[in-house]
Amino acid sequence: MNQENQLTEQNSEETEIDLLEIFYLLRAKLVWLILAFVIGGVIAGSITHFLITPKYTATAKMYMISASSGSVLDLSDFNIGTSLSQDYTELIKIRPVFNEVIDNMNLDMEYEDLLKKVDISVVGDSRLLAVSVEDNDPKLAQSMVNELVDTAVTYIPKVMNASENAQPTIAEYAVVPDEPSSPNLAKNTILGAILAMLLVAVVFVARMLMDDSLNTAEDVEKEFGIMPFTVIPEGDIEEISDEVEKAISKEKKKRRKKK
């Protein structure tokens, strides 16, 4: 048990030392990491701004009406309206509705193409449906979603054989979007910067881990468990001239005479 505890402590110490080495390495390479962060952000932002076509989303809202007695709504009416919202979410996507929109607007696309552009969702726990269309042309996105809700409020109640109390109304028509919904320039720029910095950091750490050369006395002690008696300083022995050697010899003789 004692040996196991010692091995565990030794492994934890080695892990701690490795983490410290990585920390000091990255701190020493901080300038390169900052440079990679900036370059990655510039590249990602440039690609987003110049190469990716922006898309615009126009949204209209439909209200599911359900009143059993005039304008008075009770809890059962609310539950019915909520159920209708779920039904309309799927019924708006049916092929006859989309094909009618395509024919009315003379769109050069098929049912599947328009379906990819449309997103329909219930707004919270309400009886409001948010119908959105995404397109490269903001005006076309607005026209398509408005035509879609107009077609839906007239076509679907006939399919459902719904009463007047269960027929939806258009709460809000879509307006032409001013700003693109995608891509997100700020988000892509930050992600590109972070990924570039992480990539450079991984390269530095990988090079350190693959470097098995012994450069310091601490490396020797860590690898073999012994401390070397002496360390030969770096330098080129051939650069030591005869004059330098004579000067060193004279200096040694002077020290001996003094002793």
C-alpha positions in Angstrom: 0.0 0.0 0.0 2.8 2.4 0.8 4.5 1.8 -2.5 1.2 2.4 -4.3 0.8 5.7 -2.5 4.3 6.7 -3.3 3.7 5.9 -7.0 0.5 7.9 -7.0 2.2 10.9 -5.4 5.0 10.6 -7.8 2.7 10.5 -10.8 0.7 13.5 -9.5 3.9 15.4 -9.0 5.0 14.6 -12.6 1.6 15.7 -13.9 1.8 18.9 -12.0 5.3 19.6 -13.3 4.1 18.9 -16.9 1.2 21.3 -16.5 3.6 23.9 -15.1 5.9 23.4 -18.1 3.0 23.8 -20.4 1.9 27.0 -18.6 5.4 28.5 -18.8 5.7 27.5 -22.4 2.5 29.2 -23.4 3.4 32.2 -21.4 6.7 32.4 -23.2 4.8 32.1 -26.5 2.2 34.7 -25.5 3.2 37.1 -28.4 2.6 34.3 -30.9 -0.7 33.4 -29.4 -1.9 37.0 -29.5 -0.7 37.2 -33.1 -2.6 34.0 -34.0 -5.7 35.4 -32.3 -5.6 38.6 -34.3 -4.8 36.9 -37.6 -7.5 34.2 -37.1 -10.1 36.9 -36.3 -9.2 38.9 -39.4 -9.3 35.8 -41.7 -12.7 34.6 -40.3 -14.2 38.1 -40.4 -13.0 38.6 -44.0 -14.4 35.3 -45.1 -17.7 36.0 -43.4 -18.0 39.5 -44.9 -16.7 39.0 -48.4 -17.3 35.4 -49.3 -20.5 34.3 -47.5 -23.8 35.6 -49.0 -25.9 37.2 -46.3 -29.5 35.9 -45.7 -32.5 37.9 -44.4 -35.4 36.6 -42.3 -38.9 38.1 -42.5 -41.4 37.1 -39.9 -45.2 37.3 -39.8 -47.4 36.3 -36.9 -50.8 34.5 -36.9 -53.2 34.4 -34.0 -55.3 31.3 -33.3 -58.8 32.4 -32.2 -61.1 30.2 -30.1 -64.0 31.7 -28.3 -67.0 29.6 -27.3 -69.2 32.5 -26.3 -68.7 35.7 -28.1 -65.6 37.6 -27.0 -65.3 35.8 -23.6 -62.4 33.3 -23.4 -62.2 30.6 -20.7 -59.6 28.0 -19.9 -61.0 25.5 -22.3 -60.9 28.0 -25.1 -57.2 28.6 -24.3 -56.4 24.9 -24.4 -58.2 24.5 -27.7 -56.4 27.5 -29.2 -53.1 26.1 -28.1 -53.9 22.8 -29.7 -54.9 24.6 -32.9 -51.5 26.3 -32.9 -49.8 23.0 -32.9 -52.0 21.8 -35.7 -51.5 24.9 -37.8 -47.7 24.6 -37.4 -47.8 21.4 -39.4 -50.8 22.2 -41.7 -49.1 25.4 -43.1 -46.3 23.2 -44.4 -48.6 21.0 -46.5 -47.8 20.8 -50.2 -51.1 22.5 -51.5 -50.4 25.6 -49.5 -46.8 26.0 -50.6 -47.7 25.2 -54.3 -50.4 27.9 -54.2 -47.8 30.4 -52.9 -45.4 29.4 -55.6 -48.0 29.8 -58.3 -49.3 33.1 -57.0 -45.8 34.6 -56.9 -44.5 32.8 -60.0 -41.5 31.6 -58.0 -38.8 29.6 -59.7 -38.6 26.8 -57.1 -40.2 23.6 -56.0 -42.1 22.7 -52.9 -38.9 21.3 -51.2 -37.0 24.5 -52.0 -39.6 26.7 -50.3 -39.9 24.3 -47.4 -36.2 24.8 -46.6 -36.7 28.5 -46.3 -39.7 28.4 -44.0 -39.7 28.1 -40.2 -42.9 28.0 -38.1 -43.0 28.0 -34.3 -45.4 28.7 -31.5 -44.5 31.8 -29.5 -44.0 30.6 -26.0 -47.2 29.2 -24.5 -49.4 31.6 -26.4 -51.6 31.1 -29.4 -49.4 33.1 -31.7 -47.6 31.4 -34.6 -44.4 33.0 -35.9 -44.0 32.2 -39.6 -40.5 33.1 -40.9 -39.0 32.9 -44.4 -35.2 33.2 -45.0 -33.8 34.4 -48.3 -30.9 36.2 -49.9 -33.3 39.0 -51.0 -35.0 40.7 -48.0 -37.9 42.0 -50.1 -38.6 38.6 -51.5 -38.4 37.1 -48.0 -41.1 39.6 -46.9 -43.3 38.9 -49.9 -43.1 35.1 -49.6 -44.0 35.0 -45.9 -46.9 37.5 -46.3 -48.2 35.5 -49.2 -47.8 32.3 -47.1 -49.8 33.5 -44.1 -52.5 35.0 -46.4 -52.9 31.6 -48.2 -52.8 29.7 -44.9 -55.7 31.7 -43.2 -58.0 31.0 -46.1 -57.0 27.5 -47.2 -56.4 25.6 -44.0 -59.7 26.3 -42.2 -61.5 24.8 -45.2 -59.3 21.7 -44.9 -60.1 21.5 -41.2 -63.8 22.3 -41.7 -63.3 24.7 -38.8 -65.9 27.0 -37.4 -65.5 30.8 -37.3 -64.2 30.6 -33.7 -61.4 28.4 -34.8 -60.2 30.4 -37.7 -56.9 32.2 -37.4 -56.2 35.8 -38.1 -53.0 37.6 -39.1 -51.7 39.5 -36.1 -48.8 41.1 -37.9 -47.5 41.2 -41.4 -43.8 40.9 -42.0 -41.7 44.0 -42.8 -38.6 44.1 -45.0 -35.7 43.1 -42.7 -32.9 45.7 -42.4 -30.1 43.5 -41.0 -29.1 40.0 -42.2 -30.0 37.1 -39.9 -26.9 35.2 -41.0 -24.0 34.9 -41.0 -23.1 36.5 -37.7 -20.0 38.5 -38.4 -19.1 39.1 -34.7 -19.6 35.5 -33.7 -17.7 34.1 -36.6 -14.8 36.6 -36.1 -14.5 35.6 -32.4 -14.7 31.9 -33.1 -12.1 32.2 -35.9 -9.7 34.1 -33.5 -10.1 31.5 -30.7 -9.7 28.5 -33.0 -6.5 30.0 -34.5 -5.0 30.7 -31.1 -5.9 27.2 -29.8 -4.4 25.6 -33.0 -1.1 27.5 -32.4 -1.1 26.5 -28.7 -1.7 22.9 -29.6 1.3 23.0 -32.0 3.6 24.4 -29.4 2.5 21.9 -26.8 2.8 19.0 -29.2 6.3 20.0 -30.1 7.3 20.3 -26.5 5.9 16.8 -25.7 7.6 15.2 -28.7 11.0 16.8 -27.8 12.8 14.1 -25.8 16.2 15.8 -25.7 17.8 16.5 -22.4 18.7 20.2 -22.2 19.0 20.9 -18.5 20.1 19.2 -15.3 16.5 19.1 -14.3 15.7 17.1 -17.4 18.3 14.6 -16.6 17.1 14.3 -13.0 13.5 13.9 -14.2 14.4 11.2 -16.7 16.9 9.1 -14.8 16.3 10.1 -11.2 19.8 11.3 -10.6 21.4 14.8 -10.6 24.5 15.2 -12.7 27.7 16.2 -10.9 28.5 18.9 -13.4 27.2 20.7 -16.4 29.3 21.6 -19.4 28.6 25.1 -20.4 27.5 25.8 -24.0 30.2 27.2 -26.3 32.5 26.5 -29.2 35.9 25.2 -27.9 37.6 26.0 -31.2 36.9 29.7 -30.7 39.3 29.8 -27.7 42.5 31.2 -29.1 46.1 30.6 -27.9 46.2 34.1 -26.5 43.2 33.5 -24.4 44.7 30.2 -23.1 48.0 32.1 -22.2 46.0 34.8 -20.4 44.1 32.1 -18.4 47.4 30.4 -17.5 49.0 33.6 -16.2 45.9 34.4 -14.1 46.1 30.9 -12.5 49.9 31.4 -11.8 49.2 34.7 -10.1 46.6 33.2 -7.9 49.0 30.4 -6.9 51.7 32.9 -5.9 49.3 34.8 -3.8 48.4 31.6 -1.9 
